[in-house]
Amino acid sequence: MISLMILDALNIVVPIIVGVVTLAAGALLGFFFHQYKMKKANKSAEKIIEDAKKEAELNKKNLVIEAKQEIHQLKVEADKEIRERKKNVQDLENKVNQRDARLDGRSATLDKREESLLQKEHKLDNRRAELDQQYAKAEQLVKDQEQKLIEIAALTQESAREIVMSRVEEEMAAEVTNYIREQEEIAKNESKKKARVLLANAIQQYAGDAVQEKTVSTVALPNDEMKGRIIGREGRNIRAIESATGVDILVDDTPEVVVLSSFDPIRREIARRVVETLVSDGRIQPQRIEELVTKFTKELDNEVREAGEKAIFDTGIGKIHPELVKILGRLKYRTSYGQNVLTHSIEVAMLTGKLAAEIGENETLARRAGLLHDIGKAMDSEMEGSHVDIGLEIANIYHEKKEVVDAIGSHHGDREAETVIAHLVAAADTLSAARPGARSESLDNYIKRLTALEDMCNNFKGVDKAYALQAGREVRILVKPEEINDDQAYIMARDIKNSIEKNLQYPGTIKVIVIREIRAQEVAK
């Protein structure tokens, strides 16, 4: 019994002891495993820390390298920018130095010119002093002679004064004439030299073609029978053409030709195209005539506008009012002395621009003034007044600059020019009109012009004969030697020149030559 109880107790205690031992062993194993895991975790942590340190060190080196590279790049860019700025500063310094050099050159030129002017002024002062001394001597001489004349001839003081003054005037006239002659020669030589250089440069840089056109249009016919078809039954076709175009059609005895006459070149051009088309296709009737007039009127409007645009583009004058473009294009069908006015205006514009460039004026504005100087001729068949007055009105309507208005108003000498560009336009206009082949004129007008020139010269006192030479570009005056002396010949040349400029209209220039000669003749027997 007791044994059984002991066995039962052992059966109970042994499992408990085994369980306790197992728990203890498990706890001990857990402790050792925990310690192992802790050591392993510490080692992992140490490794991670070590790796992190290495990575941080590597990142630090990479960042340092990147920072150094960035600093190097910034330094390179900064050096580049500094070099560019140095270059810009050097360029600016070179420009400033060049400008200073040009200013120094101009200053030296101005100094020389001022010195030359001072010398001339000094010479003039000396000459004036000499004249004053001579005048004082003359006054003293007058007084002495007055006294002698009063004493010897018993003349009154007034009579003696008149005699002496007349003698002094004669003596002084010779000296004054010589002085004027010398100064005129100096001024002419200087002005001629400068003018030759300017004009030569301008003409060399631009040389336009000489274009001549006639003011009356003619249309060739295949045969004389076509004249009858143009006239039509009872003249209805020719009346329809004249009514639709405003042009007179002259069918005369000239074989195979009809003449179109009108004061308006645009109408005349439309009529020419209409008649040529009618002749070519053979359908000549009033309805067809009206259709062609409408068609060619539109075509000519477009051509006029394109001609104006082309002239503006060729001369490079910049923006211009659209209506003024059309008016300018009308000059394509306008002639003056056989010279096409649009071609002439373009030539004047280019020459004016070259002259302006030579003397430092605004070249674009000069070309604009030259192109528009004859704009009034485009409307002179529709508006009253001279082409100068019409041009001034058009320029004011479209608000052109004062230089352009001044050039339009003064290019024929109708009024005094107020700007340098206006003088250049007048010079270029004379060059374009006066050069050989540029213009033509009728025989009647030619003869009248030369006759008027000779008659004007013959009206001067002391003139023996006057001859107009070289198509009226030169006039030679033979004077009576017993009435005109050498000094008076110079004065006469100047007076005739002024009279020609004031009273005659002529293209180009006229050279005035006064000739005085004495021929002594004897016959040996």
Secondary structure, DSSP 8 states (H G I E B T S, - for coil): -HHHHHHHHHHHHHHHHHHHHHHHHHHHHHHHHHHHHHHHHHHHHHHHHHHHHHHHHHHHHHHHHHHHHHHHHHHHHHHHHHHHHHHHHHHHHHHHHHHHHHHHHHHHHHHHHHHHHHHHHHHHHHHHHHHHHHHHHHHHHHHHHHHHHHHHH---HHHHHHHHHHHHHHHHHHHHHHHHHHHHHHHHHHHHHHHHHHHHHHHHH------B--SSEEEE-SSTHHHHHHH-GGGHHHHHHHHHH--EEE--SSTTEEEEE-S-HHHHHHHHHHHHHHHHH----HHHHHHHHHHHHHHHHHHHHHHHHHHHHHHT-----HHHHHHHHGGGG-EETTEEHHHHHHHHHHHHHHHHHHHT--HHHHHHHHHHTTGGGGSTTTSSS-HHHHHHHHHHHTT--HHHHHHHHHTTSSS---SHHHHHHHHHHHHHHHSTTS----HHHHHHHHHHHHHHHHTSTTEEEEEEETTTTEEEEEE-TTT--HHHHHHHHHHHHHHHHHH---SS--EEEEE----------
